[in-house]
Amino acid sequence: MELKPLKIGDLTARIPIIQGGMGVGVSLSRLAGNVAACGGVGIISTAQIGYREEGFESNPIESNLRAIANEIKKARQIAKDGIVGVNIMVATKRYAEYVKAAVKSGVDLIISGAGLPTMLPELVKDSKTKIAPIVSTIKSASVILKMWERKSGRLPDLVVIEGPRAGGHLGFSLDQLENFTPEVYEEEIKGIIGVVKGYAKKYETHIPVVVAGGIYTRADIDHALKLGADGVQMGTRFVTTFECDASDEYKQTYLNASKEDIAIVKSPVGMPGRAIINDFMEHPKPGIGINGKCLKCLERCNPATIPYCITRALINAAKGNTEDALLFCGDNAYRADKLEHVKDIMDELTK
């Protein structure tokens, strides 16, 4: 199929590929800027984005807010006229402040999931920043569109459908993950697109929809477009790039992984996620990070009950201490067999 530009309001991405936001420290300014420079949409993850900032241990949220501005600025320098966005999890502590910091820095697009972003329209009011909820089911799509329409008189500029094959925390219960086979979930995708089109028709506009989770090749992109999507979001494919902001050791875990090494795990905050199984996942070291200062990442996290600190486990991965790390990945991570440049991937996917 022909790849058509992705129009998000008055923004146009020449290539309908959004690079998924991956934290901690996996998709920052270097990866996002290079994807945007190649004609896609580059996304910075704000999850503990300031982990490299001086003072992070003592003031993590302030460090993160400062880093949001710094990373957006650096990504713009790389992207030039390309589209730069951020991914901000609803579950983030002081979520509203993260959104406002991104808007103040002039970010083009905010993609928000890990909960329903009910407040997002009001937080970006009177700005040019485009907004996109992440949904995983027909029900969640219906709820958020209805709520935005009723409370804010606002529709999404984009909708991201994140399926059960995605990496990191997943918006599904364990039962749903078992029941949503690829064939079954395709019907869910069509249903979500139908909901979005219904609202678009009502207001005589177009709301683009992109599909995420399990997208790795051009054939995957073409399949998503045949289902009715306007584009795709890809995360895992961009991890094993020279431009990815994570450590070389983290990238090597993808290159070393077999299909059998990838599994659904339970994160410390009780949510299912997909990761590469290592010794840490099989035998978590009790208390890793818990006895230290809480780094204030997620609203639902209770340091008194968690088996380990998810922030420190993800920072370990980003920095290269992969033995004591949570190695989030999509279900295609085992397919990576070499490091590539972002440009080479984009060229391959657009041929």
C-alpha positions, 0 to 999 in steps of 0.5 A: 500500500502507498504510505500517505502523510499523517495529518495531525491537525495542522501538522503533517508528518511525511511518513505515517510512523510515530516512534513510541515513547519508551522510558526510562531513558530509552527515547529521549532527544536523540532518538526522537529528534532523528525520527522526526528529522526523517519525516516521522513523529519523534516521541520523548518519554517523560518517565523519570526523564531527569534521571541524569540531571544533577539533584535527581535523587533529592528532587526527582520531580523538579529534575524531571520538569527541567529535563522536559524543557532541555530534551524538547529543545535538543530534539528540536535542534536535531529534528529541524522542522520535524514533529516532536512530541512527548509521552506522559503517563496519566499515572505519573505523580503530579501529571498536570505539571508535566503536561504544563512543562511540555506545553510551555516548551512548545511541544507539538504533540502529547500522547498520554496513556497508562490511565485515561487522560481526562484532564488533558484537554483543559491542561493544553487549553489555549496552546497549539499543542496537539493531544492524543489519548492511548486506548486499548479497547472499544470501551476505553475509546468510547469513554474518553471521547465522550468525556472530552466532548462533554467536559471540554468540547474537545476531540482528540487530534489523534488516537493511538490504539495500543494492542496486547503485543506492545512493550512495557506496561499494558492496558489489559488484564491478564485475562484480556491478554489471553483472550485477545489473540491477533485475530480477535484483537483486529476486530477490537481495532476496527471497533475503536476506529469505528467509534473514532470515525463516528465522532469525526463524522458528527463534527465533520472533521478527521481524527487520525488513528494509529495502531501500536503493538507488534509493528516491526516491518513494512508488511505490519504497517500495510496490514494496519493500514488495511484495517483502517488505520492512518498510521502506526506507532513503533517502539521496539524497532527503534531500540536497536538503533545507534541513535537510541538514548539507552545504553549499548548494554540494554540494546544488546539484551534485545540482540541476544534475546530469543522469542522464549526470553520474552514474557508477560511480567507483573510490575511492582505496581501490579500492572502486567507488562512485557519484558525480557526475562533475566535473573532479576525477573526470575529472582528479584532482589528483595528491596532493591531501591526501596530503602533509598529515597522514593523517587516519586514516579507513579501515583499508585506505587506504595514503597511499603508494599512493592517488591522493588523500585521500578524506577531504579530497575528501569534506570539500571537498564538505561544505564547498562546494569542489565543484570539488576534491571527490568528490561521492557520490550515489545513481543518482536524484540527477539527479531533484532539482529543488528544495530541500525541507523534510524534513517536506514529503518525509515528508508526500509519501511517506506520502500 
